[in-house]
Amino acid sequence: MFEYTEDQLRSLADEALRHARSIGATDAVVELAENTGLNVNVRKRRVETIEKTRDKSFGVTVYVGKRRGHASSSDFGLAPLRETIDAAFQIARFTAEDECAGLPDADLLARRWRAPDMFHPWDIDADAAIGLACAAEDAAFATSPMVRNSDGASVSAGHGQFLLANSLGFAGGYPYSRHSLSCSPIAQRGREMQRDGWYSADARPERLADAATLGRYAAQRSLARLGARRLPTGRVPVLFESPLAIGLIGHLVQALSGGALYRQSSFLLDSIGQKILPSHVDLIEDPSLAGEPGSAPFDSEGVRTARRRVIDAGVIQGYFLSTYSARKLGMPTTGNAGGSHNLRLRSRRTKPGDDLDAMLRRLGTGLFVTDLMGQGVNYVNGDYSRGAGGYWVENGVIAYPVEEITIAGNLREMYAGIVAIGADEIRRGAKRSGSILIESMAVAGT
């Protein structure tokens, strides 16, 4: 499946670090990565694309004192690797000194670690992938005669491996996989058309959703949007569907990230110890979960990771920091170079029976949001304004679909106004959450 063995990657990394030292580098870090993939897209049983990929990359960062240079290549030959390192060294020689530049402290590096259970090859060829995509789309069309078109269905199988090494003696890497299945049917009634969809993604191919089940569910979502209306302007309680609730976690991560903090472009500056969420809500990071896409024994700098409560009982306990951003802030790194690891937003009040129906009953009368558009989030002051679609709910029951509306608020007020988090958890990437009920937001429609 891969062109290079782990031993071959380690040999290349060792040679790269030796060369960097030989030309005068104070420190260096190298990363070698290799990826293979199959992507298939069909639309109305016609194959639109079949894409097979195989690529590799070599990146090197060279330090000359407090000067830093970076270069990359896709050629693993010894001569091209040395030329790439030479280029990084020349860049470092002519850049300005930065007191925060440099490798992590040696005692923070992961010395003993176990690879996460993230590599599960999918032995699928193009014909089988086309068959799965067609099965999803066929099921969507069979759901109702009003499903008359499709934006297509796709199947993806991806495999990769990497090795990270630096001049402090750290070397580590492991293989991983990520597979997915998606379908986007279009429902039509008269001249009105509505599109929705669904997807499933996992490192293990056997944990992907059944193709026919996924296709039917995607069709039901599209059909449910027919007859959408606009809403009058006002303030109402808002329930975010689980996939969109995960976006609210993403906004929180961005505001608590070192880059935004040291650039002073976050509304959560100097916020450790501040209460941002209600007392019943926690945000937990756990890099050690086997088979989860956000699992990692070390970050992209080799710093060891650990489980922690980023927010405990609503109070911010820490940020998401790399070595550089931590030094800019005068703080220790949190092992988050490259991003967060398996975040879960949870409420201590959530019960096993708090599924979506229960959350709709909790909403009572208000807006259930299932679709968001635009990028209207201002991280400097927390203002939030997005185009939205979903359903108007009355007395805990969906009354009718809505579209062409805008929801607005401020992230501080929205987070503080979280009433409940559902047990209808879903994972998207490295984040997990149930649906989130917010006490009140402004809705602009007709």
C-alpha positions in Angstrom: 0.0 0.0 0.0 2.9 2.4 0.9 6.1 2.8 -1.1 8.3 3.3 1.9 8.6 1.2 5.1 8.9 2.9 8.5 12.6 2.0 8.7 13.2 3.6 5.3 11.4 6.8 6.5 13.5 6.8 9.6 16.7 6.4 7.6 15.7 9.3 5.4 14.9 11.5 8.4 18.3 10.7 10.0 20.1 11.6 6.8 18.2 14.8 6.6 19.0 15.8 10.2 22.7 14.9 9.7 22.8 17.1 6.6 21.2 20.0 8.3 23.7 19.9 11.1 26.6 19.6 8.6 25.7 22.8 6.9 25.5 24.8 10.1 21.9 24.5 11.4 21.5 24.9 15.1 18.4 22.7 15.1 16.1 21.1 12.6 12.8 19.3 12.3 11.7 17.1 9.4 8.5 15.4 8.4 8.0 12.8 5.8 4.5 11.8 4.7 3.0 9.4 2.2 -0.7 9.1 1.2 -2.8 7.0 -1.1 -6.5 7.3 -1.9 -9.4 6.4 -4.0 -12.3 8.8 -4.6 -15.4 8.0 -6.7 -18.3 10.3 -7.5 -21.5 9.2 -9.3 -24.6 11.2 -10.3 -27.8 9.5 -11.4 -25.9 6.2 -11.8 -23.3 7.9 -14.2 -19.7 7.9 -13.0 -18.5 11.5 -12.9 -15.1 11.0 -11.5 -12.7 8.3 -10.5 -9.6 9.6 -8.8 -6.7 7.5 -7.5 -4.0 9.4 -5.7 -0.5 8.6 -4.5 1.6 11.4 -3.2 4.4 12.1 -0.7 5.9 15.1 0.9 9.0 16.2 2.7 9.1 19.3 4.9 12.1 20.7 6.8 12.4 23.6 9.2 15.9 24.7 9.9 16.9 27.0 12.8 20.1 29.1 12.8 20.0 30.5 16.3 16.7 32.3 16.5 16.3 32.5 12.7 13.9 30.1 11.0 13.7 28.8 7.4 11.3 26.3 5.9 11.2 24.4 2.6 9.4 21.4 1.2 9.6 18.9 -1.6 7.8 15.9 -3.0 11.0 14.0 -4.0 12.5 11.6 -1.5 15.7 11.2 -3.3 18.8 12.0 -1.3 20.0 14.8 -3.6 16.6 16.6 -3.7 16.3 16.2 0.1 19.6 17.9 0.6 18.7 20.6 -1.9 15.5 21.3 0.1 17.4 21.5 3.4 20.0 23.8 1.8 17.1 26.1 0.6 15.6 26.1 4.1 19.0 27.0 5.6 19.5 29.9 3.1 16.0 31.2 4.1 16.9 31.0 7.8 20.1 33.0 7.2 18.3 36.0 5.9 15.2 36.1 8.1 14.9 38.3 11.2 15.6 36.8 14.6 12.5 35.8 16.6 13.1 35.2 20.3 10.1 32.8 20.4 11.4 30.6 17.5 12.9 27.2 18.1 12.1 23.6 19.0 10.0 22.6 22.0 11.8 22.1 25.3 13.3 18.6 25.3 11.5 17.5 28.5 8.1 18.1 26.8 8.7 15.7 23.9 6.9 12.3 23.8 9.5 9.7 24.6 7.3 6.7 25.2 4.1 6.4 23.3 1.8 4.0 21.6 0.3 4.5 18.1 -3.4 5.2 18.2 -5.7 2.6 16.6 -6.2 4.7 13.4 -5.1 2.5 10.6 -7.7 0.2 9.1 -7.1 -0.4 5.4 -10.1 -0.6 3.1 -9.5 -3.1 0.3 -12.0 -1.5 -2.1 -11.5 -1.0 -5.9 -13.2 1.5 -8.1 -16.0 -0.9 -9.2 -17.0 -1.7 -5.6 -16.8 2.0 -4.7 -19.1 2.9 -7.6 -21.5 0.2 -6.5 -21.7 1.6 -3.0 -22.2 5.2 -4.2 -25.0 3.9 -6.6 -26.6 2.0 -3.8 -26.9 5.2 -1.7 -28.3 7.2 -4.6 -30.7 4.4 -5.6 -32.1 4.3 -2.1 -32.5 8.1 -2.1 -34.5 8.0 -5.4 -36.6 5.0 -4.1 -37.6 7.0 -1.0 -40.2 9.1 -2.9 -41.1 10.1 -6.5 -40.4 13.7 -5.4 -36.7 12.9 -5.2 -36.1 13.7 -8.9 -32.5 14.7 -9.1 -29.2 14.5 -7.2 -26.0 16.4 -6.6 -24.4 13.0 -6.5 -23.0 10.4 -4.1 -19.4 9.7 -3.3 -17.1 7.1 -1.7 -13.6 7.8 -0.5 -10.9 5.5 0.9 -7.8 7.2 2.2 -4.6 5.8 3.8 -1.5 7.6 5.0 1.6 7.4 7.1 4.1 10.0 8.4 7.3 10.3 10.4 8.3 13.4 12.4 11.8 13.8 13.7 13.9 16.6 15.2 17.5 17.3 16.2 16.6 16.8 19.9 16.3 13.1 19.3 12.6 12.8 18.9 11.3 10.5 16.1 7.7 9.2 15.8 5.0 8.5 13.3 2.3 6.0 12.5 -0.1 5.0 9.7 -3.8 6.2 9.6 -6.8 5.9 7.5 -10.0 7.9 6.8 -12.9 6.7 4.7 -16.2 8.3 3.9 -19.6 7.9 2.1 -22.0 10.7 1.2 -25.1 11.4 -0.7 -26.9 14.7 -1.7 -30.4 14.1 -3.2 -32.6 16.9 -4.6 -36.4 16.9 -3.9 -38.8 18.7 -6.1 -42.5 19.6 -5.8 -43.8 21.7 -8.6 -41.2 24.4 -9.3 -39.7 24.2 -5.8 -36.5 22.3 -5.3 -34.7 21.5 -2.1 -31.3 19.8 -1.5 -29.9 18.3 1.6 -27.6 15.4 2.3 -25.7 13.3 4.8 -22.3 11.7 5.1 -20.5 9.1 7.2 -16.8 9.1 7.9 -14.5 6.8 10.0 -11.1 5.3 10.2 -12.8 1.8 10.1 -14.7 1.0 6.9 -17.0 -1.4 8.7 -18.2 1.5 10.9 -19.4 3.6 7.9 -23.2 3.9 7.7 -25.0 1.4 5.5 -25.2 2.9 2.0 -28.9 2.4 1.5 -29.8 3.6 5.0 -27.7 6.7 4.4 -29.3 7.4 1.0 -32.8 7.1 2.4 -32.0 9.4 5.3 -30.4 12.0 3.0 -33.6 11.9 0.9 -35.8 12.3 3.9 -33.9 15.4 4.9 -34.4 16.9 1.4 -38.1 16.0 1.3 -38.6 17.6 4.7 -37.4 20.9 3.4 -40.1 21.2 0.8 -42.6 24.0 1.5 -40.1 26.1 3.4 -41.2 29.6 4.5 -39.6 32.7 6.0 -40.1 33.8 9.6 -41.0 37.1 11.0 -38.2 39.0 12.8 -37.9 38.5 16.5 -36.1 36.8 19.3 -36.7 33.1 19.9 -35.0 30.1 21.5 -32.8 28.2 19.0 -31.8 24.6 18.8 -28.7 23.8 16.8 -28.7 20.3 15.2 -25.7 18.2 16.3 -23.5 18.7 13.2 -24.0 22.5 13.5 -23.5 22.4 17.3 -20.0 21.1 16.6 -19.4 24.3 14.7 -20.0 26.2 17.9 -17.2 24.2 19.5 -15.0 25.2 16.5 -15.7 28.9 17.2 -14.7 28.4 20.8 -11.5 26.6 19.8 -10.6 29.4 17.4 -11.1 32.1 20.1 -9.0 30.1 22.6 -6.1 29.4 20.1 -2.7 30.8 20.7 -2.4 32.5 17.3 -5.6 34.5 17.8 -4.7 35.3 21.4 -1.1 36.6 20.9 -2.3 38.6 17.9 -5.1 40.0 20.1 -7.7 39.0 17.6 -9.9 37.0 20.0 -12.8 38.1 22.2 -11.4 35.7 24.9 -8.1 37.4 25.7 -6.8 36.7 29.2 -9.8 34.5 29.8 -8.3 31.7 31.9 -10.5 31.6 35.0 -13.4 33.3 33.3 -16.8 31.7 33.1 -17.8 31.4 29.5 -20.3 28.5 29.6 -23.0 27.5 32.2 -21.9 25.6 35.2 -23.3 22.3 33.9 -21.1 22.4 30.7 -17.6 21.0 30.3 -15.3 20.9 27.3 -13.0 17.8 27.4 -10.0 17.0 25.3 -8.9 13.4 25.1 -6.1 12.5 22.6 -5.9 8.9 23.8 -9.2 7.5 22.5 -8.5 4.5 20.3 -9.6 4.8 16.7 -10.8 8.4 16.9 -9.6 10.8 14.2 -8.3 13.3 16.7 -6.3 10.9 18.7 -2.5 11.5 18.9 0.2 10.6 21.4 2.1 13.8 20.3 1.3 16.9 18.4 2.9 18.1 15.2 6.0 19.3 17.1 6.4 16.0 19.0 5.1 17.4 22.3 3.3 14.7 24.3 -0.5 15.2 24.6 -2.7 14.5 27.6 -6.4 14.4 28.5 -7.6 17.6 30.1 -10.6 19.7 30.8 -10.3 22.8 28.7 -13.5 24.2 30.3 -14.6 22.8 33.7 -18.0 23.7 35.0 -18.2 26.5 32.5 -14.8 28.0 33.5 -11.9 28.3 31.1 -8.9 26.3 32.3 -6.6 26.5 29.4 -5.9 27.5 25.8 -4.8 25.6 22.7 -1.1 26.5 22.3 1.8 25.4 20.2 5.4 26.0 21.3 5.6 29.3 19.4 2.3 30.8 20.5 2.9 29.6 24.1 6.2 31.5 24.2 4.6 34.6 22.7 2.1 34.5 25.6 4.7 33.5 28.2 3.0 30.2 28.9 3.8 26.5 28.5 2.7 24.7 25.3 -0.5 22.6 25.7 0.5 20.1 23.0 -1.8 21.6 20.4 0.5 22.4 17.6 -1.6 21.3 14.6 -4.9 21.6 16.3 -7.1 20.2 19.0 -7.6 16.5 19.9 -10.9 14.7 20.3 -13.0 17.5 21.9 -16.3 16.7 23.5 -18.8 19.3 24.7 -21.1 17.8 27.3 -23.6 18.9 29.9 -23.7 17.3 33.3 -27.5 17.5 33.1 -27.8 15.4 29.9 -29.7 12.1 30.4 -29.6 9.0 28.1 -33.1 9.7 27.0 -32.4 13.3 25.8 -32.6 12.4 22.1 -33.6 14.9 19.4 -37.3 14.5 20.1 -36.7 15.3 23.7 -34.6 18.3 22.7 -37.4 19.5 20.5 -39.9 19.2 23.4 -37.4 21.2 25.5 -37.2 23.8 22.8 -41.0 24.2 22.9 -41.7 26.9 20.4 -38.7 28.2 18.5 -36.3 27.6 15.7 -34.5 24.3 15.0 -31.5 25.1 12.8 -30.2 22.4 10.4 -28.3 24.5 7.9 -26.0 27.5 8.1 -24.5 29.7 5.4 -21.9 32.4 5.3 -18.9 33.2 7.5 -20.4 35.8 9.7 -18.3 35.3 12.8 -16.2 38.2 14.2 -13.7 36.7 16.6 -12.5 40.0 17.8 -15.7 40.9 19.5 -17.7 37.7 19.3 -20.5 39.0 17.0 -22.3 36.1 15.2 -24.5 36.4 12.1 -25.3 33.6 9.7 -27.8 32.7 7.1 -29.8 29.8 8.3 -32.4 27.2 7.4 -34.3 24.6 9.4 -37.7 24.2 11.0 -40.1 26.1 13.0 -41.2 24.2 16.1 -44.4 24.7 18.0 -45.1 23.0 21.4 -42.2 20.6 20.8 -43.3 19.4 17.4 -41.9 20.5 14.0 -44.5 22.7 12.3 -42.9 23.6 9.0 -39.5 24.1 7.3 -38.0 27.6 7.1 -35.4 29.2 4.8 -33.9 32.5 3.9 -33.5 33.8 7.4 -30.6 35.1 9.5 -29.8 34.3 13.0 -27.6 36.6 15.0 -26.1 37.1 18.5 -22.9 37.3 20.3 -20.8 34.2 21.0 -20.4 35.2 24.7 -24.1 35.5 25.2 -24.8 32.4 23.1 -22.4 30.3 25.1 -23.7 31.6 28.4 -27.2 31.0 27.2 -26.8 27.2 26.6 -29.8 25.6 28.2 -29.2 22.0 27.4 -27.0 19.6 25.3 -28.7 16.6 23.8 -27.7 12.9 24.1 -27.9 12.8 20.2 -24.2 13.0 20.0 -22.4 13.0 16.6 -18.8 13.2 15.7 -17.5 15.3 12.9 -13.7 15.2 12.6 -12.1 15.6 16.0 -15.1 17.1 17.7 -18.2 15.6 19.3 -21.4 17.1 20.6 -25.2 16.6 20.8 -27.7 19.2 19.7 -27.4 22.5 21.6 -30.3 24.6 22.9 -29.7 28.3 23.3 -32.1 30.4 25.3 -32.6 33.2 22.8 -31.2 34.6 19.6 -32.3 37.2 17.1 -34.0 35.9 13.9 -34.4 38.1 10.9 -36.8 37.0 8.2 -39.7 38.8 6.5 
